[in-house]
Amino acid sequence: MSPAMTPEKRLERLSSVLNGARNMLIIVQNTPDPDAIAAAAALRELANQRHEIACSIGHSGGIWRAENLALLRYLSLNTRPLSELDIDRFDRLAMVDAQPGAGNVSFDASVRLDVVIDHHPIRRETRSARFTDIRSRYGATSTILYEYLKSARIEIAKAPKPTSRPSSDSTPLPMLAPSDGSSRRHCPEVISRSSARLSTMRGSTATESFRSWANWSPRK
């Protein structure tokens, strides 16, 4: 896809591929990291809200790292092993933060995908997809997907601020749902705080995708 293409034109082209679908499988790398999780969540939100497409998120490995499990809880995402899914029942197949034929994704590269969005250099197998958005100059795929949400005017709701900092890593992370009972959404403020808390609790550093989400606040 041409780097000079406007966000609105990219959204239009993606929408033309998604139109008419009822369900979609979003494939991520074998052991998805926060960027892959956030990108899948953003594409799911776009498909849900703009096209009323039911989405499943699949991968071939396990998820063990604490920050990845915490992000899944924050976003209320359920991922499934690809081995448990029948890809033939999905109207659309998408891959985010990975590309067919890459070593970090166990998926038959001969299967034609409908959508591939990634920030790594483009692979030959990717070119057969109906829609591709590969931007290797970007530091995170979730940043690319946020641009689609922004172009589609899909808002990311804010979450209430935490009242106190946990004293140990045994304290559960707060749920993403606001106290007023409104629906859960991917929230940059919550994920930013999650990153800071995980750094304190686990001794780890914030990942790039957490920083990307933290910078995502709609400008009025």
Residue, then its C-alpha position, 0 to 999 in steps of 0.5 A: m500500500s502506498p505510504a502517501m495514501t490517506p487514512e480515510k482511503r486506507l479505511e475505505r479499502l479495508s472496509s471494502v474487503l470486510n463488507g458482507a462478512r459475518n465472522m472473521l478469524i484474526i491470527v496473531q503470532n504463536t506467543p502474542d505480545p502486547d502489540a499483537i494483542a492490542a492490534a487484534a483488539a483494535l481490528r476486532e473493535l473496528a470489525n464489530q462496530r463498523h461491520e457487525i462482524a463477530c471475531s475470533i482471535g487465534h494463535s498457535g502457542g501459549i501465553w505465559r508472560a504476566e504483562n500479556l495475561a494482564l493485557l488480555r484481562y484488561l481488554s476482556l479478550n478470549t484467544r483460542p488455539l488455532s488447532e481448535l478452530d475450523i478456518d473454513r467456517f470463517d468468512r474472512l481471515a486476517m493476520v496482524d503483527a505477523q505475516p504468512g511464512a514468518g517464523n513466529v506464526s504457525f499458519d499455512a502460508s499457502v492459505r490466502l488471507d483477506v487482511v494482513i496488517d504489520h509493521h515488519p518488512i513485507r514478505r513475498e507471501t503477504r502480497s497475495a492477501r486481498f488487503t495489506d497494510i505493511r508499514s515497516r517505518y512504524g514501531a508497532t502494529s497497534t499504532i497502525l490499527y489505531e489510525y483506522l479507529k480514529s479514521a472510523r471515529i470509533e472512540i476509546a473510552k476513558a477508565p476511572k483512575p485507580t485509587s491506590r497502588p498495589s503493595s505486592d504482585s498478588t493484588p489483582l489488576p482492576m477490571l476495565a469496565p467503568s464503575d457506571g456499568s458502561s461497555r468495556r473498550h480498549c482504553p489508553e489510560v488504563i493500559s498506560r497505568s497497567s504498564a506502569r504497575l507491571s513495571t513496579m510489580r514485575g520489575s519489567t519495563a513498559t513495552e512499545s505497544f503500551r507506550s503507543w496506547a498511552n499516547w492514543s487520546p482523541r484530539k477534539 
